[in-house]
Structures are given as C-alpha cells and as structure tokens.
C-alpha cells in the first residue's frame, strides 16, 4: 500500500481501527481540516470516544482521492486458516489465558490483603469507640450515685475492656467481594497470520465502486455534498457536522478546540435550485442567534464548481 493508510470498509461504512493510523491522519499537516471520526450528531468523537473511529463518507472519499489512504474490503480479507495456522493461534490463546489468570490471581491476592487490613483497622477503631462510650457512661453513673449519697459508689470504677484484634471479615459485603479487574484486550484481528488484505485493497474510488464495497458519491446530492466539502477543505477550513444548527456542515477557521465555527453551510444541489423566502429568513435569524453566518453553497455539477452566498440577519430601526 506504499505507506497509505488502510480504511477498512464494512457494510459500505469506513472505519479506522488502528490508533497509529488515526494519529497519522491527525498529525499530518497536509490533512488539516479533517475532523476524522466525527459523526453528524456527535462532533469531536475523535476526542471523547475510542476506536474504531467511523469516518464520514466525505472524509473517507477525500482521503482515498488524495492518495493518503486505500479502501480495504475487511469482510473478505480473512480467508479460512490452514490447520497449522489454527493450531498456532489456539496455542497462543491458551498461553494468553494462562497469563491473564496469573495476573488476575496476583491482583486478587493483593486486593484481599488490602481489604483484610482495612476491615481489621475499622474493627479496632469501632471497638475503641464503644469502650470509650462505656467508660463515659460508668463515670456519669458514679457521679450521680455520689450526689445521691451512695457510699459504695466511690469504689465502683469502670472496668476497662481490652482491645481485641478483629479477624478478616467473611461478610459477602466486604470490599473483597467487589474487587474490580482489568482485562487486557488482545491485538486486532488484522494481526492474525491468515489475514490477507492484498487482494481486497482498492486505491481508487472507481475501483472500490466496481467491487461493490463503496457507493459514495452515487447521485447528485452526494456529488454536491462531496464537492462542497472538498472545496471548503482545500481552502483551509475545518469541517464538522452542522445538523444541530440547521445546516450540513459547520465551518471552522482553524482547530475546533481553539475556534468557534464562523459559518453553518447548507448544500444546494444546483445553482438554479429555488430557495423559498421563509428559508432565507429562517436560516438568517437562526445563524444570527447562534453567532454564525449561514452559508448557501451552490454546486454546479457540469463545471464541478461551488458558488457561495452568505446570509446574516440585520436589524433595522
């Protein structure tokens, strides 16, 4: 693949499974503007969620078209393993299970020791508190008897109760019963010895479409969305999902962790497409209320160009 990033496709959805590949996309200055892994309803997914990271169709198509990535038909990249390969995998799994059992056994022993120590210290503390309360009650009773003139009261002294070390608790509610374990996850399935993506790798959009694993862009609406996305990205903007603000994309002048979006973009499939006056008013007022300028992006499917019209609500009087 000549160093190109593998984008694994399943059910015509694009995923990045390797964290190193995801970091390569994020750290490459040539790819600034791609919020890789974002979803229309969940921007900044790449910051808050883990792998696998799902790419939008526009992101995946742009990466392959610019020759930064390739499509891999992940479902067909796993042929049936040979007997020797399966036996080797089975032996590795058994060794891995033994290792996990040893790690969990050591953690369990340590957790039980800590729980027993905590229970013992707590029992001693409560025992001392009870002893102190009994002594105080005995002192109060002696004083009351002396005030009433009881001659024997002076000889009555509280009998100290020796502290007894409490043994480990066997209660089912002890901390050891709620011990949490850390279980390590093995490497991704692409590390299997029979994984063979070479015959299922496609370096162009056309090849992936002919193979039937990818169908974006498939119609005028898809071509318009991708054309607008690509044009804004080539101008240096960062793009995210804009459905929460009534548009298709949010357009950032820089890193979204540092800047607010300046525009909310709506894709118009044709430059001759009619826009109702109420749409203009609604987008203009909504954009002003959210401190954004609404951007109408008209796509010319014949010339493959985009024209832009910005709307901002202005008050009069």
N, C-alpha and C positions, 0 to 999 in steps of 0.2 A: 504493500500500500504506500510505499515510499514516504513514510512518516506522516501520512494523512490520518486524521482522527476517525476511528470507526464509529459510525452511528448505527446502532442496531435497531432494525425495524421489525415490529411485531404488530399484526393487525393494522398495518398502514399507519402506525404511530412510531415516532422516532424517540429513542432513548439513548442516554449516555450512562453506561454502567460503571465505568472506571473513573475513580476520583482524579487520577492523574490526567486523564483526557479532559475532564471538566476543568481542571486547573489550567491546562494548556490553552483552552479557549478563553478563559477569563483573563489570563496573563498576557496573551498575545496583543500587542498594541494595534496590530492591523485589524483586529476584531472588536475594537472598542465600539460600543453601541449595541452589542448583542447582550441582552439580559438572559443568558442561556438558562433554560429550565423554568421560565416563568409560565404561568397559566393565566387565561383571561380573567378568572375570578380571584387569582391569588398571585399578585405581583410579588417579586422578590422571593419566590420559592427557593431559589438557589441559596439564599442566606439562611432561611429558617428550616428548611427540610433537607433530608439526606437523599442518598442515591436509591433507586435510579432517578435521574433527572429527565423529565419529559420535555422535549423541545417542541415549540410551536411549528406548524408546517412551514411558515415563512423562515424561521431560523434554520431549520434543517435544510431546506432548499437552497438558501443563500450560502451555507457552509459548503455544500457539495458543488454548487455552481462556481464558487470562487476557488475551488480546488483545495480547500482546507480539510475536507472530510470525505468519506465514502459511505455508501449505504451497505449494510450487511444484512442479508436475509437470515435473521437469527434462528428462525424455526427450522430451517433446512441446513443449518451449519453443524448439526450433531448427527453424524451417521451412526449406525449401530456399531458398538465397540466389538473388538475381537475378544476371544476368550482370555488371552494373556492380558490385554488391557483391563478387562473387567476384574480379573483376579488381582492385578496390581492395585487397582482402585479399592477393592474390598479390603486388602491387607492394610492399605494406608488409612482407611476409615477405622479399622479396628485399633490401630495404633493411636489414632487421634482420639478415639473414645476412651482408651486407657489413660491417655494424658489428661483428658478432661476430668475423668474420675479422680485421678490423683490430685489435680488442682482443687477440685471441689471438696475432696476429703480434707485437704490441708486447711482450706478456708472454713470448713465446718468445725474442725477441731479448735481453731483459733477463736471462732465466734462463740463456741460453747464455753471455753475458758473465760472469755471476757464476760459472758452472761453470768457464769457462776460467781465471778468476782464481784460483779455489780449487785447480784442478789444478796451475797454474804454481807457486803458493806451496808446495804439498805436494811437488812435484818438487824444488824448490830445497832445501827442508828435508832431504829424504832424501839428496840429493847431498852436502850438508854433513856429514851424519852418516856417510856412507860415507867421505868424505875424512878425517874425524877419526879413524875407526877404522883406516884405513891408516897414518896418521901414528903412531898409538899402537903399532901392530904393528912399524913400522920402528924406533921408539925402543927397544922391547923387544929387537929383534934386535940392534941396535947395542950395547946394554949387555951382552948375552950374549956377543957377539964380543970386546968389550973385556976381559971377565972371563976369556976363554979365551986372551988374549994375541995377538989378530989385529991387526997394525999398520995394516992398511988400514981397519979398522972405523971409526976415528975420522973418516975422510974421507967415509964413507958417510952422507949426510943424506937424509932423506925428501924426495922431490920433490913440492912442492905441486901439486895438481891444480886448475886454475881452475874456478870455478863457471860452469856454463852454464845460461842460462835455458831452461826446458823449454817447448816449444810446446804448443798446445792438444791435449788428448787426443782421439783419434778412436776410442777403445775403445767398444764398444757398452754397456759397463757404466759409462760416465761419468755424472755426475749429470744432464747434459742429456738423457740418454736416458730419465730417469724424471721428467721435468717434469710437474707436476700443473697442470691447468687448471680455472678457474672458469667455468662456463657459466651464464648468466642464463636463467631461465625466463620466458617471456612471460606477459602478464596472463591471468587465467582466461577460459574460453570465453564467459562471460557478457558480456565486453566486445565480442564480435562484433556488427557492425552489424545483423545479421539476427536476433539473439536477441530473442525476443518472449514474455516470461512472462505478459503481462497476461491472456491467455485461458486460462492454465493455473495461475492462482493461486486458492487457496481459503482463506478467512479463518475457517472453522469446521470442526470435526471432522466434523460431519454432511455438509457439502458434499464434503469430501475422501473420505469413505467412499462417498458416492453416486457419485463419479467413479471409484472403484475404485483409488485410489492409496494409501489408508491404511485399515487394518482394526483398529487398536487403539483401545479395547478391544473385543474381539469375542466374549468369552464370560465366564462367571462368574469364572474365575481371573484374567483380565485386568482385569475391573472391580474385583476385590478388591485386586489389586496396585496399581492406579492410585489407588483410594480411600485405601489406607493411605499411599501415597507423598504424595498431595496433603494429607492430614490432618496428617502429620508436618511437611511443608514449611510449611503455614500456621501451625504452632505455632513456627516459627523454627528448626527443626533443619536441619542439613546432612545430605544422604543420599548414600551411596555403595554400591557392590556389596558384599554380605555373604556370598557363596558360600564364601569361604575360611574363614569362621568358622561355617559350618553354618546360615546364615540367608539371607534375601532382601536385606536392606539393613543397612548399618552406619549408625548414627545418631550424629551428632556434635553437641555443644552449640554449636559455632562453627566457624570456619575449620579444615579438617583439617590445614593446615600449622602450626597452633598448638595444636590439641587432639587428644587421643586420643578414639576413639569410646567412648561410655558404654553403648550398647545394640547388641545384634545382634537385628534384628527378623525374625520369621517371620510370613508372611501366612497366616491361616486363612480359607478361603473362606466359612465360615458360622459363626455363633455357636453353632450346635448341632453342629458337627463334633466328633467324638470324638478325643481325644488319648490315646495309649497311655501307661501309667506309665513305660515304658522311655524314651519320647521325652522326658518331663519330666526324668527323671534325667539322660539324656544331654545335653540342652541346658543344664540347670543346671550340671552339672560342667564341660562344655566352656566355658561362659561364665565360670565362676569361674577356670578355668585360664588363660583369655586376658584376665582382668581386665575382663570385661564382664558386664552383666546381660542375660540373654536375655529378649526381649520377644515375647510371643504377641499378635498383632494380629487380632482377630476382626472380620470385615466383615459388616455387616447390609445385604444387597442391597435390601431393601424400604425401609428407612429411610435408606439411604445414610450410615450412621454406622459408627464404629470403636470398639471397646472393647479395652482393653489389660490384659494380665496379665503381670507380670514374675516371673521365676524366678531365684533365686540360691541356690547350694549353701551350706548351713550345716553346720559340723562340730559333733558332739556328743561330750561326754565329754572 
